[in-house]
Amino acid sequence: MLAPVPVVELSGVNRLWGYGLLYPAIAATWATSRWQRRRRARAQRDEQRSRSGFWDAEGPTTIGMAVTATVDAETHDRRDRAMSSLVASIQNEALDPDLRIQLIQDLVDLGGKDMAQRLAPVAVTSEVDVEVRLEAAEHMSRFDLDDASRALESIAADAAVADKYRLDAANALADCARRAAGIALMQLVTDDKVSEYVRHSAANTLRRVNRDAAAMALRHLAIAPLVSARLRIICAEQLADFNSEDAENALWRLVKGVEAVMDHHLGIDAAEAMHGINPEVGIEAYSVLAVDSCIHWSGRIEAAYRLGRLGIRDGFDMLSDFACAASVADVYGLAALDRLFQLEVESGTLDPED
C-alpha cells in the first residue's frame, strides 16, 4: 500500500493527482477479490445443499429414521414377548402363590397400565389360585375399573371359591362398582351355605354401599332359623339402627321360641337386647320369660331377678313364689330365695347384716 507513493513522487506527478488515480484502482481490485471470494463460498454452499437435498430425499435422514423405527419395533416386540411370558408365569399353578403375587406387584409397578391390562385373563380364569386372581383384579382397578369390576364380580359370585375370598372380592368391588357390590354382598348374606361370619360381615359391608340393603340383610339374618341365636341377637341390635320395630319383632321370635331344651340364657339375652332398644318392651319380655312354664327354672328365676333389678315389684313377688312353691325342686327354691335376698340388699330394703 505504501509502494505507489514514491513512484508518484519520482515520476514528477502531483502528489494529490497521483493518489487520486491510484486509490480508485486499488479499491476496485480489493472489491473484485472480495466478490470472487463470496462467489466461491456461495458455490460451495450450493454444492453442499444439492448433496444434502439428495440425501434428505433418499439417504441418511430417511435411513436413520428407518433404523430407529426398526429398533423401536424390535424393542416393542421383545417387551411384548417378555410380558406375555410373565403373564404365563403368573398363571402357572406350579409356582408358589406368594411368589406370583409379588411378581404381579413388581410388574405393575414397572409396566403400568400396559401390564395391568394383560392381567385380565389371570383375574377371570377359575383355574388360577384365587389369591392371585384377587391381587391381579385389585391392581387392574388402578387403571381400568370396568375390567377390574368384571373380574371381582366373577370371584364374588363363584360358589367354588372359599367364602372369605368371595367376601374380599365383594369388599374390593364396593370401591369401584357399588351396584355390583350390593348384589354380590346380598348373595353372600342369603346363601345358607356360607359361614355365619362371612354373612354377617357382608351385611355390615352393605352399610357403606346401600343402607336400605343393609337393613334388609340384617333383618334376614335376625330371623333366619339356621343362624345361631347369638348372632341373631347381634343382628337384631344392629337392625335397631335402621328400624326398631323390625328389631323388636326379631327378638320376640327368640323370646317366644325359648324352650326347656334350649339354653335359657338366649331368652334372657334377647330380652336384655329388647330393653336396650325399648325399655317397656324389654320389661314385657322379662315378664313373659318369668311366667313361661316351658322355660327351665333357672331361666325363670333369672328373668324375675332382672325384673326386680329394674325396680319392678313383680320380680320380687315371683321370686318369693318360686321359693315357696311345692312343685319347685329344693335346689331351685333355694336359688330363688338367694336371688330374692340379693334383690333386697341391692334395693336397700334389707340390711345384709340382719
Salt bridges, closest charged atoms under 4 A:
GLU9 OE2 - ARG15 NH2 2.33
ASP46 OD1 - ARG49 NH1 2.92
GLU47 OE2 - ARG51 NH2 2.64
ASP80 OD1 - ARG118 NH2 2.46
GLU93 OE2 - ARG100 NH1 2.88
ASP109 OD1 - ARG142 NH1 3.92
ASP114 OD2 - ARG79 NH1 2.97
ASP114 OD1 - ARG118 NE 3.72
GLU135 OE2 - HIS139 NE2 2.91
ASP147 OD1 - ARG150 NH2 2.26
ASP158 OD2 - ARG133 NH1 3.98
ASP175 OD1 - ARG208 NH1 3.20
ASP191 OD2 - ARG166 NH1 3.86
ASP192 OD1 - ARG199 NH2 3.23
ASP241 OD2 - ARG207 NH2 3.85
ASP246 OD2 - ARG219 NE 2.82
ASP263 OD2 - ARG230 NH2 3.71
ASP269 OD2 - ARG230 NH1 2.29
GLU272 OE1 - ARG306 NH1 3.65
GLU302 OE2 - ARG306 NE 2.90
GLU302 OE1 - ARG339 NH2 2.78
ASP317 OD1 - ARG313 NE 3.90
GLU346 OE1 - ARG309 NE 3.88
